[in-house]
Amino acid sequence: MRVMYKRIADSTRAARQAQESKRITGTHPTLPLDRYTGTYADSLFGTATVGLSDGRLTLQAGTAKGQLDHWQYDVFRVTWQDPFWDPTYVAFALDRDGSVGEIRVVDGEQVYRRVR
């Protein structure tokens, strides 16, 4: 069992390092953080709420809660409160008028459209 868990930990570490190596540094979100806050909905996955607390964005999707840290451009990494969950990456998509229209889970199927 120990060998199996070590192999899993090593592959997870390698995957995270590969993800880190793709990051484009020196970028900033397009908008001030408060413009990303709001309620978003997906017909299959329900609602997601983005808030602002102590100068940092937070995300609640269903019962899952996490902290958003800027990754690159309008992509943020979600660090979940549950320590067993791997980080998730979400991308905010802007509408033509420059407001945030939706959140997409990177490498996922969830697309939450802004409802307010």
C-alpha positions in Angstrom: 0.0 0.0 0.0 2.8 2.4 0.8 4.3 2.0 -2.7 0.9 2.6 -4.2 0.4 5.8 -2.2 3.9 7.1 -3.0 3.3 6.5 -6.7 0.0 8.5 -6.5 1.7 11.3 -4.6 4.5 11.5 -7.1 2.2 11.6 -10.1 0.1 14.3 -8.4 3.2 16.4 -7.7 4.4 16.0 -11.3 1.0 17.1 -12.6 1.0 20.2 -10.4 4.5 21.0 -11.5 3.5 20.7 -15.2 0.5 23.0 -14.5 2.8 25.5 -12.8 5.2 25.5 -15.7 2.4 26.7 -18.1 1.5 29.7 -16.0 2.1 33.1 -17.6 3.5 35.4 -14.9 3.2 39.1 -14.7 -0.5 39.3 -15.8 -3.3 41.0 -13.9 -7.1 40.6 -13.9 -8.8 42.7 -16.5 -11.2 44.3 -14.0 -11.1 45.4 -10.3 -11.9 42.4 -8.1 -15.3 43.7 -7.0 -16.5 43.5 -10.6 -16.2 39.7 -10.6 -18.5 39.3 -7.6 -22.1 38.1 -8.1 -24.3 35.1 -8.5 -23.9 32.7 -11.5 -26.0 29.7 -12.5 -25.6 26.6 -14.5 -28.7 24.6 -15.5 -27.1 21.3 -14.4 -24.7 22.3 -11.6 -26.8 25.0 -9.8 -25.6 28.3 -8.6 -22.1 29.6 -7.7 -21.5 32.8 -5.7 -18.4 34.9 -6.0 -17.8 37.2 -3.1 -15.1 39.5 -1.8 -13.6 39.1 1.7 -10.5 40.9 3.0 -9.5 41.9 -0.5 -9.7 38.3 -1.9 -12.3 36.6 -4.0 -14.2 33.7 -2.6 -16.3 31.1 -4.4 -19.2 29.0 -3.1 -20.6 26.4 -5.5 -23.2 24.2 -3.8 -21.7 23.4 -0.4 -18.1 23.7 -1.6 -16.3 26.8 -0.5 -12.9 28.1 -1.7 -10.5 31.0 -2.0 -9.7 32.4 -5.4 -6.1 33.4 -6.2 -5.2 35.2 -9.4 -3.5 32.7 -11.7 -3.1 34.5 -15.1 -5.2 37.0 -17.0 -8.9 36.3 -15.9 -8.1 32.8 -14.7 -8.1 32.1 -10.9 -7.1 29.1 -8.9 -9.6 27.9 -6.4 -8.2 26.5 -3.2 -11.0 24.6 -1.6 -11.6 24.4 2.2 -11.6 20.7 2.0 -7.9 19.7 2.2 -8.5 16.6 0.1 -9.7 18.4 -3.0 -7.2 19.4 -5.6 -7.3 23.1 -6.7 -9.6 24.0 -9.5 -9.1 26.7 -12.1 -11.9 29.0 -13.2 -11.9 31.5 -16.0 -14.1 34.6 -16.1 -15.4 35.5 -19.5 -16.3 39.1 -20.3 -19.3 40.2 -22.3 -19.1 42.8 -25.0 -19.9 45.6 -22.6 -16.9 44.7 -20.4 -18.8 43.1 -17.6 -18.3 39.6 -16.4 -20.8 37.3 -18.1 -19.8 33.9 -17.0 -17.5 31.6 -15.1 -16.1 28.5 -16.8 -14.4 25.7 -15.0 -11.1 25.1 -16.9 -10.9 21.5 -18.0 -14.5 21.0 -16.8 -18.0 21.1 -18.1 -19.4 23.7 -15.7 -20.4 27.1 -17.3 -22.1 29.4 -14.8 -23.8 32.4 -16.4 -24.2 35.6 -14.4 -27.7 36.1 -13.0 -27.0 39.1 -10.9 
